[in-house]
Structures are given as C-alpha cells and as structure tokens.
Amino acid sequence: MTVKTAIENDSLPPQMPGEKVNQIFGAGEMAERTRTLDWASTPVGPIERWSAALLTTVNTLLASRHPMFLWWGEELVQFYNDGYRPSLGEDKHPAALGQRGKECWPEIWPIIGPQIEAAMKSGESSWHENQLVPILRNGKLEDVYWTYGYSPVRDLDGQVQGTLVVTTETTGSVLAKRELQQERRRLADLFQQAPAFFASIRGADHVFDMVNPPYQELIGHREILGKSVREAVPEAEGQGFIEILDGVYRTGKPFIGRNTPIKLARTGSQSLEMRYLDFVYQPRRDQNGTVSGIIVLGVDVTDSKRAAQVLLQTEKLAAVGRLASSIAHEINNPLEAMTNLLYLAQQAAADPLTKEYVMAAEAELRRISVIANQTLRFHRQSTHQRLVTLDELIEGTLSIYLSRISTSMVRVERRERAKRPIMCFDGEIRQVLSNLIGNAIDATKSKGGRLLIRSREGTDRKSGRRGVFLTVADTGSGMSADSLAKIFEPFFTTKGIGGTGLGLWVSREIVGRHHGYIAVKSRQATEKSGTTFVVFLPCDSAPRGETA
C-alpha cells in the first residue's frame, strides 16, 4: 500500500506552527482532544503537516453526531468523534485517539483487518448489518453488535489514504429483537400446546393463515393454510358458519356460540360426524382499527354434550323400564286368566271343531305372552344359561313372526351350517334375533321381498376366537349413512311413533355381555338395496359375571 506523506499530498504553501491547529473545529470533547493531542509523536505527524484531505475528513467526522471512526495512513492511525466515544468504554478511551488500529483492537483484528485492507488497497466499500464483533470493554470481553460501513478516503490525486467508518452499535436492538423472538417462540409453543382450538383467518374471503393442532384435529388434519374456509372446510357452508363469519367481518362484532352443532368430515372417508362446539369469532383489527380478519377460539364439547345426552337417556330408560315392568305385569295377569278359561272351555267342549278353535285361541294367547315378555322386559337376564344351537334359536324366533311374514309376503331363505352349541342365556339371544328379524320384515315392505338368515361356524379375525356367525339380511330400502351411524343409540328410530328406538341398543348390550359383537352394513340404490346384520358369539366364553 502506497500512501503519500502529508507534505507530498498537500500543495498549499508552508504555514506557521499552530496555524492548522486552529483549523480543527468544534467544541465537543473529541474536538478538544484532537486539537491538544501531541500528534507529532504519531505516524501522521503534527497537525501543521496534515493534508487537506485529512483535515477535511477529521472536521467532517468531528462535526457529525452520528458515530464515526477514521483509520489513516499505512499505520491506520485512529480518529473518532463524540458519537463513537460511548462504544469504546473506559478501557480504550481516550488512548484510542492517535493509536495504531492493530494495537487498539487486537481482539477483533481477525474480523476487521481484512475489511480495512480491502478498503485501503482496492478502494472497496462494504456494509455490514447487525454484525457480532466482540470487544474488550469495561474490563471484559463483551458481545457487541454493529451496523457499519467502510468507505475509502481519497486525496486530491484519487489515492486512498484512509478508511472512514460510519457505524451504529445495535447491541440493544439485537438483544431486544432476540428476546422478542424468544418470547414469540414461547407464545408459539403455548399456542401449539393450548387445549383450546385456535385459528386465524384474514380478509373477506376468510383465508386461513394460522391454526394450532387442536383445530387441525377437529377438522381431520387437512391442508388448509392459504385456503379460504369455503375451500378448506366446504361442509361448513350450508350450516350457517360462513354467514356468521361474514357478519363478524362486516360489523366488527364478535360472535359467541355455545353447544353449537356442526357436521364435519374428520376421516378419510369424508363421512360427516356431528360435533358440538363452544367458540368465539373475534374480529382482528389492523393499526387503523379496520377489521382485517377473524380469530377463532373454542373447545370441542362433544364428549360432555354426549355425556349429558347419555345421562338423559339413562333416566328415560329407567322410566321406560319401570313402565315396561308394570305393563308386562298388567298384561300377564289377564293372559293367565284367559289361558285358564280356555283350558276349561277346551275340556268342556264336545264338538271337535269347537275344541280346535279353543286350542288355536290358546296358542295365540301363548304367542302374545311371549311377545309381551320379550319386547317389554328389554334385556333382563335369564336365571340360567344353557347350551343351545343357533338352529333352535332361529326356529323358535321365526315361529313368532309367521303371521307377519305371511301377510307381508316376505320370502324367507335359510341356510344353517352352525351345528356347534354355544353357552348363553337363550332368552336374551332370542330377543336379539327377534329384534333383527322384526326390523328386516319391517324394512321389506314390497311384495316379493327376501329375508335371508344364515349361520356358520368360524373364527373372528380380530380376536382369533372360535364361535358362530349369524347373518340376518333383507332386500329392503336400506339406510342412509347418517342413520347407519346412529342405529345403536337408545331412542333413535326410523319408524316414527311406531318404534321405541331401543331394540338395537338392547341387542348390542346383550351381544356385548356374551363377549361378542354385532356389525351392520347397508346400501341405498335404485336396483339393489338392503341391510345386513352380522352377529358373532364365541363358543368358549360365558357371559360376563357368569360361569359356564
């Protein structure tokens, strides 16, 4: 690096000693120190010999309130102003004024040395934002952040004589920003871990820009960011939620919903599932107070809602059970009396035809008694369990429905291959069969309908247990997906006032107590429709709470 001396660079005529000292202007601390420092003991020499370029640059630096620093000549002698002085600390100030750069900054020279060299040798300027440059300050090495630029300073011949640094210490803002980022990260973690669901949507089209895991779980883990509510949750349209969002965005008034039902597609099959939500739509405003979006916050209260419904249903069942017991008692008393009278009439009848009529009437009364006990006692357990085959159970149950089958012109198709007996409460299993066969007859309204009853021995794939499978199928109208999802709920019925909604619920309870299960599938189609129930009962397990 070739740097001209001050005399060679300055074409002005010689001046008297002290004359140039008066050309260092300003009244600040660093201006005064610059005027009084013994510059003759430094590589730049006394002020009287300074070049015009150096004088101009130093005065510009001292006049600025912005922190500025100057390295001059081959030895990189230092100048700085009042704005830069606080960044030096007591370790380096005031010794840094007139000191060689490498002697002043040994701890950071590997960082700044190449940058200064680039400015001095090739005249390259550089800019660095929020750069970590640790310095010795106030007795210790401190992490200090700077935003600074290095600019070459040229003489009148265009030769680089020094490097001017315009800088700002940004330690405070960097640390504040870092703390803010950490705080945001903590808030984001809380946001992700919050038990409530949360979503942020923007604009009049209600576009998702933030959601948390509970919200993702609520809607079935869809890809929704950047999509509108209509696009991401299309089933919400038609249920009133889009209209509510529009109203909140338009008026700026929040909306609060409690126990609000919504049907959502939460599985891969996209079948709709009823959920209940407590939520708020809170308008989100920009700096001008204009509504820019909506914050969605709430909790899924489906479980508590269902628990309340179950409690209500349990209370209803208790009341119905008491009523059923009373009805069964009231029916059985006159039935017993009528049976006794018919027996006496049969004994007293002399005419064979009369006796035949009396016997038929007695058989019908017995059938009424069986129906009353099976349909009104719900799933009261039998006193004893016994070994019985499905053939016996099917035969006994079908006999009850012969009249209805004949009247409905339903064709019964049977294929019974399960010969192994099972240990069960046979009265309860007959009640299950009665419910399934009765429902199948009701569903097969058109003439020529078919009722298919099958039995076979086999192994349950899930549990590996051996048992028997009973299939009851019909060629009726089938059930919708919504009905199919509710058929085992108490008091749900598709028969209007003609049904109690308890038959299938009771049936599943009975089969469950026998360690089995009941499954159903149904379809509604123009050419082929119907419903199929499959009951599995294990052969090697007695009902819960009983011994075989």
C-alpha positions as CSV (number, residue, x, y, z in Angstrom):
1,M,0.0,0.0,0.0
2,T,1.5,3.3,-1.1
3,V,0.3,6.3,0.9
4,K,1.8,9.8,0.2
5,T,3.1,11.8,3.0
6,A,1.2,14.8,4.2
7,I,3.8,17.2,2.6
8,E,3.7,15.4,-0.8
9,N,0.0,15.4,-0.8
10,D,-0.5,19.0,0.2
11,S,0.3,21.6,-2.5
12,L,-0.5,24.5,-0.2
13,P,2.3,26.9,0.8
14,P,4.0,26.3,4.2
15,Q,2.2,27.6,7.3
16,M,3.3,28.8,10.6
17,P,3.3,26.4,13.6
18,G,-0.1,26.2,15.3
19,E,-1.8,27.7,12.3
20,K,-3.5,24.5,11.3
21,V,-4.5,23.7,14.9
22,N,-7.0,26.5,14.6
23,Q,-8.5,24.6,11.6
24,I,-9.8,21.7,13.9
25,F,-13.3,23.0,14.6
26,G,-15.9,22.1,17.1
27,A,-16.5,22.4,20.8
28,G,-17.0,18.7,21.8
29,E,-14.8,16.5,23.9
30,M,-13.2,14.8,20.9
31,A,-12.6,18.1,19.0
32,E,-10.7,19.4,22.0
33,R,-8.7,16.2,22.5
34,T,-7.9,16.3,18.7
35,R,-6.6,19.8,19.0
36,T,-4.5,19.2,22.1
37,L,-3.1,15.7,21.3
38,D,0.7,15.6,20.6
39,W,0.3,14.3,17.0
40,A,4.0,14.8,16.3
41,S,4.5,11.6,18.3
42,T,2.2,9.7,15.9
43,P,2.8,8.5,12.4
44,V,0.6,11.2,11.0
45,G,2.8,14.0,12.4
46,P,1.8,17.4,13.7
47,I,-1.4,19.0,12.6
48,E,0.6,21.7,10.7
49,R,1.7,19.0,8.3
50,W,-1.7,17.3,7.7
51,S,-3.1,17.2,4.2
52,A,-6.2,19.0,3.2
53,A,-7.9,15.6,2.7
54,L,-7.1,14.6,6.3
55,L,-8.2,17.9,7.7
56,T,-11.5,17.9,5.8
57,T,-12.3,14.3,6.8
58,V,-11.4,14.9,10.5
59,N,-13.5,18.0,10.7
60,T,-16.4,16.3,9.0
61,L,-16.1,13.4,11.4
62,L,-16.0,15.7,14.5
63,A,-19.0,17.7,13.3
64,S,-21.2,14.7,12.9
65,R,-23.4,13.4,15.7
66,H,-23.5,10.0,14.1
67,P,-20.8,7.6,15.4
68,M,-17.9,7.8,13.1
69,F,-14.3,6.5,13.1
70,L,-11.3,7.0,10.8
71,W,-8.2,5.0,10.2
72,W,-5.5,7.0,8.4
73,G,-2.2,6.1,6.6
74,E,-0.3,2.9,6.5
75,E,-0.3,2.6,10.3
76,L,-4.1,3.1,10.4
77,V,-3.9,5.9,13.0
78,Q,-7.3,6.4,14.6
79,F,-9.7,9.3,14.9
80,Y,-13.2,9.2,16.3
81,N,-16.0,11.6,17.3
82,D,-18.2,12.1,20.4
83,G,-20.9,9.9,18.9
84,Y,-18.5,6.9,18.8
85,R,-16.9,7.6,22.2
86,P,-19.5,5.7,24.4
87,S,-18.9,2.5,22.4
88,L,-15.3,2.4,23.4
89,G,-15.7,2.1,27.1
90,E,-13.1,3.1,29.7
91,D,-10.5,0.5,28.5
92,K,-9.8,2.2,25.2
93,H,-10.8,5.8,25.6
94,P,-9.0,8.2,25.4
95,A,-6.0,6.1,24.5
96,A,-7.5,5.1,21.2
97,L,-7.2,8.6,19.7
98,G,-4.0,8.6,17.7
99,Q,-3.3,5.0,18.4
100,R,-2.5,2.4,15.7
101,G,-5.5,0.3,14.8
102,K,-3.9,-3.1,15.3
103,E,-2.6,-2.1,18.7
104,C,-6.0,-0.8,19.8
105,W,-8.1,-3.7,18.5
106,P,-6.2,-7.0,18.8
107,E,-9.3,-8.9,19.9
108,I,-11.2,-8.2,16.7
109,W,-8.4,-7.6,14.2
110,P,-9.0,-11.0,12.5
111,I,-12.5,-9.8,11.7
112,I,-12.0,-6.1,10.8
113,G,-8.5,-6.3,9.4
114,P,-9.4,-7.9,6.1
115,Q,-12.3,-5.4,5.7
116,I,-10.0,-2.4,6.2
117,E,-7.3,-3.9,3.9
118,A,-9.9,-4.3,1.2
119,A,-10.9,-0.6,1.5
120,M,-7.3,0.6,1.6
121,K,-5.8,-1.5,-1.2
122,S,-8.6,-1.7,-3.7
123,G,-10.9,1.1,-2.6
124,E,-13.8,-1.3,-2.0
125,S,-16.7,-0.1,0.2
126,S,-18.5,-2.6,2.4
127,W,-21.7,-2.6,4.5
128,H,-22.4,-4.9,7.5
129,E,-25.7,-5.1,9.4
130,N,-26.0,-6.3,13.0
131,Q,-22.6,-7.9,12.8
132,L,-21.3,-9.6,16.0
133,V,-17.9,-8.1,16.8
134,P,-17.0,-8.8,20.5
135,I,-14.7,-6.1,22.0
136,L,-12.8,-5.6,25.3
137,R,-14.9,-3.1,27.1
138,N,-15.2,-2.1,30.7
139,G,-12.8,-4.8,31.8
140,K,-14.3,-7.7,30.0
141,L,-14.9,-9.2,26.5
142,E,-18.5,-8.2,25.5
143,D,-20.6,-9.4,22.7
144,V,-21.3,-6.2,20.8
145,Y,-23.4,-5.9,17.6
146,W,-22.7,-3.2,15.0
147,T,-24.2,-2.0,11.8
148,Y,-21.4,-0.3,9.9
149,G,-19.9,0.7,6.6
150,Y,-16.2,1.0,5.5
151,S,-15.5,3.7,2.9
152,P,-12.1,4.6,1.4
153,V,-11.0,8.2,1.8
154,R,-9.0,9.6,-1.2
155,D,-6.7,12.6,-1.6
156,L,-6.8,15.1,-4.4
157,D,-5.0,12.7,-6.7
158,G,-7.5,9.9,-6.0
159,Q,-5.2,7.8,-3.9
160,V,-6.7,6.0,-0.9
161,Q,-5.3,7.5,2.3
162,G,-7.7,6.2,4.9
163,T,-10.8,4.3,5.8
164,L,-13.9,6.1,7.2
165,V,-16.3,4.1,9.3
166,V,-19.9,5.2,9.8
167,T,-21.3,2.9,12.4
168,T,-24.1,2.3,14.9
169,E,-23.9,0.0,17.9
170,T,-27.0,-2.2,17.6
171,T,-26.5,-4.4,20.6
172,G,-29.6,-3.2,22.4
173,S,-31.9,-3.6,19.4
174,V,-30.4,-7.0,18.5
175,L,-30.9,-8.4,22.0
176,A,-34.3,-6.9,22.2
177,K,-35.2,-8.5,18.9
178,R,-33.8,-11.8,20.1
179,E,-35.8,-11.6,23.3
180,L,-38.9,-10.7,21.3
181,Q,-38.2,-13.7,19.0
182,Q,-37.8,-16.0,22.1
183,E,-41.0,-14.5,23.6
184,R,-42.8,-15.2,20.3
185,R,-41.4,-18.7,20.3
186,R,-42.7,-19.3,23.8
187,L,-46.0,-17.9,22.8
188,A,-46.0,-20.1,19.7
189,D,-45.2,-23.1,21.9
190,L,-48.1,-22.2,24.2
191,F,-50.3,-21.7,21.1
192,Q,-49.3,-25.2,19.9
193,Q,-49.9,-26.8,23.3
194,A,-53.1,-25.0,24.2
195,P,-56.0,-27.3,24.9
196,A,-58.4,-25.0,23.0
197,F,-58.6,-24.9,19.2
198,F,-57.3,-21.7,17.6
199,A,-57.3,-20.4,14.0
200,S,-56.6,-17.0,12.5
201,I,-58.3,-16.1,9.2
202,R,-57.8,-13.0,7.1
203,G,-59.7,-11.0,4.6
204,A,-63.3,-11.0,3.4
205,D,-62.8,-14.5,1.9
206,H,-61.7,-15.8,5.3
207,V,-58.4,-17.3,4.4
208,F,-56.5,-19.4,7.0
209,D,-53.1,-18.1,7.9
210,M,-52.6,-19.8,11.3
211,V,-54.0,-22.9,13.0
212,N,-53.0,-25.0,16.0
213,P,-53.0,-28.8,16.5
214,P,-56.4,-29.0,18.3
215,Y,-58.0,-27.1,15.3
216,Q,-56.3,-29.5,12.9
217,E,-57.6,-32.5,14.9
218,L,-61.1,-31.0,14.9
219,I,-61.2,-30.8,11.1
220,G,-59.3,-34.0,10.4
221,H,-55.7,-32.8,9.7
222,R,-56.4,-31.2,6.3
223,E,-54.0,-28.9,4.4
224,I,-55.8,-25.6,5.0
225,L,-53.2,-22.8,5.3
226,G,-53.7,-20.3,2.4
227,K,-57.1,-21.6,1.7
228,S,-60.5,-20.0,2.3
229,V,-62.9,-21.6,4.8
230,R,-65.2,-22.4,1.8
231,E,-62.4,-24.3,0.1
232,A,-60.8,-25.9,3.2
233,V,-64.0,-26.8,5.1
234,P,-66.7,-27.0,2.4
235,E,-69.1,-28.8,4.7
236,A,-69.3,-25.6,6.8
237,E,-71.3,-23.9,4.1
238,G,-75.0,-24.6,4.4
239,Q,-74.7,-24.9,8.2
240,G,-74.6,-21.1,8.8
241,F,-71.0,-20.7,9.7
242,I,-70.0,-18.8,6.6
243,E,-72.8,-16.3,7.1
244,I,-71.7,-15.8,10.8
245,L,-68.1,-15.1,9.6
246,D,-69.4,-12.6,7.0
247,G,-71.4,-10.9,9.7
248,V,-68.4,-10.6,12.1
249,Y,-66.1,-9.3,9.4
250,R,-68.7,-6.8,8.2
251,T,-69.9,-5.4,11.6
252,G,-66.8,-5.9,13.8
253,K,-69.0,-7.5,16.5
254,P,-67.8,-10.8,18.0
255,F,-70.0,-13.9,17.9
256,I,-70.2,-16.5,20.7
257,G,-71.6,-20.0,20.1
258,R,-72.4,-22.5,22.9
259,N,-73.1,-26.2,22.3
260,T,-73.2,-25.4,18.6
261,P,-73.7,-28.5,16.4
262,I,-71.6,-28.8,13.3
263,K,-71.2,-31.8,10.9
264,L,-67.5,-32.2,9.9
265,A,-65.7,-34.7,7.7
266,R,-63.0,-35.8,10.1
267,T,-61.9,-39.1,8.5
268,G,-60.5,-40.2,5.1
269,S,-63.9,-41.4,4.0
270,Q,-65.2,-37.9,4.4
271,S,-68.3,-39.1,6.2
272,L,-69.9,-36.3,8.2
273,E,-69.6,-36.6,12.0
274,M,-71.6,-34.5,14.4
275,R,-69.6,-32.4,16.8
276,Y,-70.6,-29.8,19.4
277,L,-68.5,-26.6,19.9
278,D,-68.2,-23.7,22.3
279,F,-66.4,-21.0,20.3
280,V,-66.0,-17.3,19.7
281,Y,-65.4,-15.4,16.4
282,Q,-63.4,-12.4,17.5
283,P,-62.7,-9.6,14.8
284,R,-59.0,-8.9,14.2
285,R,-58.1,-5.3,13.5
286,D,-55.2,-3.6,11.9
287,Q,-53.4,-0.5,13.1
288,N,-56.1,1.8,11.7
289,G,-58.8,-0.2,13.6
290,T,-60.2,-1.7,10.4
291,V,-61.3,-5.3,10.6
292,S,-58.7,-7.4,8.7
293,G,-59.6,-10.9,9.8
294,I,-61.1,-13.1,12.4
295,I,-59.7,-15.0,15.3
296,V,-61.4,-18.4,16.0
297,L,-61.1,-19.7,19.6
298,G,-63.0,-22.5,21.2
299,V,-63.3,-26.0,22.6
300,D,-64.8,-29.2,21.4
301,V,-67.6,-30.1,24.0
302,T,-68.9,-33.1,22.1
303,D,-67.9,-35.6,24.9
304,S,-69.6,-33.5,27.6
305,K,-72.6,-33.0,25.4
306,R,-72.9,-36.7,24.7
307,A,-72.4,-37.5,28.4
308,A,-75.3,-35.2,29.2
309,Q,-77.4,-36.9,26.5
310,V,-76.4,-40.4,27.9
311,L,-77.5,-39.3,31.4
312,L,-80.8,-38.1,30.0
313,Q,-81.3,-41.3,28.0
314,T,-80.4,-43.3,31.1
315,E,-83.1,-41.5,33.0
316,K,-85.5,-42.2,30.2
317,L,-84.6,-45.8,30.1
318,A,-85.1,-46.2,33.9
319,A,-88.6,-44.7,33.5
320,V,-89.4,-46.9,30.4
321,G,-88.1,-49.9,32.3
322,R,-90.4,-49.2,35.2
323,L,-93.3,-48.7,32.8
324,A,-92.5,-51.8,30.9
325,S,-92.4,-53.9,34.1
326,S,-95.8,-52.5,35.0
327,I,-97.3,-53.2,31.6
328,A,-95.9,-56.7,31.5
329,H,-97.4,-57.4,34.9
330,E,-100.8,-56.0,33.9
331,I,-100.8,-57.9,30.6
332,N,-99.7,-61.2,32.1
333,N,-102.4,-61.3,34.8
334,P,-105.4,-61.3,32.3
335,L,-103.5,-63.5,29.9
336,E,-103.1,-66.1,32.7
337,A,-106.8,-65.9,33.5
338,M,-107.8,-66.2,29.8
339,T,-105.5,-69.2,29.4
340,N,-107.2,-70.9,32.3
341,L,-110.6,-70.2,30.9
342,L,-109.7,-71.5,27.5
343,Y,-108.3,-74.7,29.1
344,L,-111.7,-75.2,30.9
345,A,-113.5,-74.4,27.6
346,Q,-111.4,-77.0,25.8
347,Q,-112.2,-79.6,28.4
348,A,-115.9,-78.9,28.3
349,A,-116.2,-78.7,24.5
350,A,-117.9,-81.7,23.0
351,D,-117.8,-80.5,19.4
352,P,-114.4,-81.3,17.8
353,L,-114.5,-78.1,15.7
354,T,-115.1,-76.0,18.8
355,K,-112.2,-77.7,20.6
356,E,-110.0,-77.0,17.6
357,Y,-110.9,-73.3,17.8
358,V,-110.2,-73.1,21.5
359,M,-106.8,-74.7,21.0
360,A,-106.0,-72.2,18.3
361,A,-107.0,-69.3,20.6
362,E,-104.9,-70.8,23.4
363,A,-101.8,-70.9,21.0
364,E,-102.3,-67.3,20.0
365,L,-102.5,-66.2,23.7
366,R,-99.3,-68.0,24.4
367,R,-97.7,-66.1,21.5
368,I,-99.0,-62.8,22.9
369,S,-97.4,-63.8,26.3
370,V,-94.0,-64.5,24.6
371,I,-94.1,-61.2,22.7
372,A,-95.1,-59.2,25.8
373,N,-92.3,-60.7,27.8
374,Q,-89.6,-60.4,25.1
375,T,-90.5,-56.9,23.9
376,L,-91.3,-55.3,27.2
377,R,-88.7,-56.7,29.6
378,F,-85.9,-55.3,27.5
379,H,-82.7,-57.2,28.4
380,R,-83.4,-58.6,31.8
381,Q,-81.1,-61.5,32.2
382,S,-82.4,-65.1,32.3
383,T,-81.8,-67.0,35.5
384,H,-79.7,-69.7,34.0
385,Q,-77.6,-70.2,30.8
386,R,-77.6,-73.3,28.8
387,L,-76.1,-74.9,25.7
388,V,-78.2,-74.2,22.6
389,T,-77.7,-74.2,18.9
390,L,-78.5,-71.3,16.5
391,D,-80.9,-73.6,14.7
392,E,-83.0,-73.9,17.9
393,L,-82.9,-70.1,18.5
394,I,-83.8,-69.3,14.9
395,E,-86.6,-71.8,14.7
396,G,-88.2,-70.6,18.0
397,T,-87.9,-66.9,17.0
398,L,-89.3,-67.3,13.4
399,S,-92.4,-69.0,14.8
400,I,-93.4,-65.8,16.4
401,Y,-93.3,-63.9,13.1
402,L,-95.0,-66.5,10.8
403,S,-98.2,-64.4,10.6
404,R,-96.4,-61.2,9.7
405,I,-94.2,-63.0,7.2
406,S,-97.2,-64.4,5.5
407,T,-99.1,-61.1,5.5
408,S,-96.1,-59.2,4.2
409,M,-95.4,-61.9,1.5
410,V,-91.8,-62.0,2.5
411,R,-89.8,-65.0,1.2
412,V,-87.5,-66.5,4.0
413,E,-84.3,-68.1,2.8
414,R,-82.4,-70.1,5.5
415,R,-79.0,-71.7,5.4
416,E,-77.9,-73.0,8.8
417,R,-74.5,-74.6,9.0
418,A,-73.6,-73.8,12.6
419,K,-74.1,-77.1,14.5
420,R,-71.9,-76.4,17.5
421,P,-73.9,-75.3,20.5
422,I,-73.0,-72.2,22.5
423,M,-73.3,-71.4,26.2
424,C,-75.7,-68.4,26.6
425,F,-78.8,-67.0,28.1
426,D,-81.0,-68.3,25.3
427,G,-83.9,-66.0,26.1
428,E,-81.6,-63.0,25.5
429,I,-80.2,-64.3,22.2
430,R,-83.8,-64.9,21.1
431,Q,-84.6,-61.3,21.9
432,V,-81.6,-60.2,19.7
433,L,-82.9,-62.4,16.8
434,S,-86.4,-61.1,17.4
435,N,-85.2,-57.5,17.0
436,L,-83.2,-58.3,13.9
437,I,-85.9,-60.4,12.2
438,G,-88.7,-57.9,13.1
439,N,-86.7,-55.0,11.7
440,A,-85.9,-56.9,8.5
441,I,-89.6,-57.7,8.0
442,D,-90.5,-54.0,8.5
443,A,-87.8,-52.9,6.1
444,T,-89.0,-55.3,3.3
445,K,-92.3,-53.7,2.5
446,S,-92.7,-54.5,-1.1
447,K,-94.1,-57.8,-2.2
448,G,-91.6,-60.4,-3.1
449,G,-89.0,-59.2,-0.6
450,R,-86.5,-61.6,0.8
451,L,-85.3,-62.3,4.3
452,L,-82.1,-64.2,4.4
453,I,-80.9,-66.0,7.6
454,R,-77.6,-67.7,7.7
455,S,-75.5,-69.3,10.3
456,R,-71.9,-70.8,10.3
457,E,-69.0,-71.7,12.5
458,G,-65.8,-69.7,12.1
459,T,-63.0,-67.7,13.7
460,D,-63.2,-64.0,14.5
461,R,-60.2,-62.4,12.6
462,K,-59.6,-59.7,15.2
463,S,-59.6,-61.8,18.3
464,G,-58.8,-65.2,16.9
465,R,-61.7,-66.7,18.9
466,R,-63.8,-69.6,17.6
467,G,-67.5,-69.1,17.6
468,V,-70.6,-68.9,15.4
469,F,-71.7,-66.2,13.0
470,L,-75.4,-65.3,12.5
471,T,-76.4,-63.2,9.4
472,V,-79.8,-61.5,9.1
473,A,-80.2,-59.7,5.8
474,D,-83.1,-58.1,3.9
475,T,-83.7,-56.6,0.5
476,G,-85.4,-53.5,1.9
477,S,-84.8,-49.9,1.2
478,G,-81.6,-49.7,3.1
479,M,-80.4,-46.9,5.5
480,S,-78.6,-43.6,4.9
481,A,-75.1,-43.1,6.3
482,D,-76.5,-40.8,8.9
483,S,-79.0,-43.3,10.2
484,L,-76.4,-46.1,10.0
485,A,-74.1,-44.1,12.4
486,K,-76.9,-43.8,15.0
487,I,-78.8,-47.1,14.9
488,F,-77.3,-48.4,18.1
489,E,-78.1,-45.2,20.1
490,P,-81.0,-45.5,22.5
491,F,-84.3,-43.9,21.4
492,F,-83.1,-43.5,17.8
493,T,-85.6,-44.9,15.4
494,T,-86.6,-44.6,11.7
495,K,-90.1,-45.9,12.4
496,G,-91.6,-42.7,13.7
497,I,-94.1,-43.2,16.5
498,G,-94.2,-46.9,15.7
499,G,-90.7,-47.5,17.1
500,T,-89.1,-47.2,20.6
501,G,-85.5,-46.9,19.4
502,L,-84.4,-49.4,22.0
503,G,-84.3,-52.7,20.1
504,L,-80.9,-52.5,18.5
505,W,-79.4,-50.7,21.5
506,V,-80.6,-53.6,23.8
507,S,-79.3,-56.1,21.2
508,R,-75.8,-54.7,21.2
509,E,-75.8,-54.7,25.0
510,I,-76.8,-58.4,25.1
511,V,-74.3,-59.5,22.5
512,G,-71.6,-57.5,24.3
513,R,-72.3,-59.2,27.6
514,H,-71.8,-62.5,25.7
515,H,-68.3,-61.3,24.6
516,G,-69.5,-61.0,21.0
517,Y,-70.2,-58.2,18.6
518,I,-72.8,-57.0,16.2
519,A,-71.9,-55.3,12.9
520,V,-74.1,-53.8,10.2
521,K,-73.8,-52.6,6.6
522,S,-76.4,-51.1,4.4
523,R,-76.8,-49.6,1.0
524,Q,-79.4,-47.5,-0.8
525,A,-79.5,-48.0,-4.6
526,T,-82.1,-48.0,-7.3
527,E,-81.6,-51.6,-8.4
528,K,-80.0,-53.2,-5.3
529,S,-80.5,-52.1,-1.7
530,G,-80.9,-53.6,1.7
531,T,-79.3,-54.1,5.1
532,T,-77.2,-56.9,6.6
533,F,-76.5,-57.6,10.3
534,V,-73.8,-60.0,11.4
535,V,-73.7,-61.3,15.0
536,F,-70.6,-63.1,16.3
537,L,-70.9,-65.2,19.5
538,P,-67.9,-67.1,20.9
539,C,-68.2,-70.7,21.8
540,D,-65.7,-70.7,24.6
541,S,-66.8,-67.8,26.7
542,A,-69.7,-67.5,29.1
543,P,-71.4,-64.1,29.5
544,R,-69.8,-61.6,31.9
545,G,-70.3,-62.3,35.5
546,E,-71.4,-65.9,34.9
547,T,-69.6,-69.2,34.7
548,A,-70.3,-71.8,32.1
